[in-house]
Amino acid sequence: MIAIVGSGRVGANVAVQIVTKELDDLTLIDVAQNLPQGEALDLQHMAASYGIDLKIKGTNDFSELGRADLIIVAAGFGRKPGQTRLDLMKQNSGIIASVSKEIAKYAKSSMVLMITNPMDAMTYVAHRVTGFPTNRVFGMGGMLDSCRFKSLLAQELGVSSKSLGVMVIGEHGESMVPLPRFSSVSGVALEKFLSKKKMDEAVEMTRKIAAEVIALKGATIYGPSASVASMVDAIVNDRKSLMPASVYLNGEFGVSDIYIGVPAIIGRDGIERIVEVPLDEAERAIFLRGVTSLKDAISTLDL
Ligand code: NAI
């Protein structure tokens, strides 16, 4: 069974994805009275319309986590227009610490997939509070950033997003690192299609586009939910997919004791392998800027 903690905009839409892709039975949990129960009923009706017979439940009772193999955490506040993800640190770290305590209490063998922002820092909090092994605690950010990069490139190049293989690593925030050098159109290097200037513009827009969505409609919902669903699919179906994920680094990429986005093989055991790619000087500088700002942010917490 998959549990989603936080049945707000993102949590509920992740639920839609999990049900329509028939990934697993689902339990929605939230502190808001009635909300997860209402979402579960609505989802049951959607499932019946598709002829999908999964068990879908909504509850305010965290002990229900005990039946979960995978727990997706989307509880907490989202960015308001003008805010950065790191601005949510104070508001969300207490929520994630309390959710993590419940996870450690009721679901000792589960896997935790963090969505709540600032996602890399919140994944670190979940790891520290649960004490779970690092392959079982990780976060979603780079998958979404990669889809945003893909969407911009597909429009700019006039090619199908299906033919694009891209990679975005680093902090899920101001210092994310889109990697054109490790991206291609069906194996053909991006530089064959785009000038340096256009590439730089696409990279910069990838960093900024979420803020634009938030300014326009108040939250990002469908993009993140689809990216979470592809990570869940990789886990449930043991696909061994290479995806960017926020993972704990212990010397890889030359840094330690931090969660940040890097390429990883994802399957039944969660983060099964970290794939180190050689960064050039400019890429490494931005990656390390993210490391520094995350370490500074985490140092303000009482963990
Ligand atoms: P929302 O406000 O619509 O929903 C949040 C839900 O969390 C609410 O239903 C609230 O009752 C619940 N909640 C609060 N404290 C809780 C607790 N202790 N236990 C259980 N539930 C609790 O927010 P939205 O838009 O769904 O965003 C959720 C989080 O996901 C935000 O932090 C947002 O920034 C983040 N996010 C992350 C993305 C990523 O790429 N990693 C992309 C989009 C959003």
Boltz pocket constraint, residues with backbone or C-beta under 6 A from the ligand:
constraints:
  - pocket:
      binder: B
      contacts: [[A, 5], [A, 6], [A, 7], [A, 8], [A, 9], [A, 10], [A, 11], [A, 29], [A, 30], [A, 31], [A, 32], [A, 35], [A, 73], [A, 74], [A, 75], [A, 76], [A, 77], [A, 78], [A, 79], [A, 88], [A, 92], [A, 95], [A, 98], [A, 99], [A, 114], [A, 115], [A, 116], [A, 117], [A, 118], [A, 119], [A, 140], [A, 141], [A, 144], [A, 172], [A, 219], [A, 220], [A, 221], [A, 224]]
      max_distance: 6.0
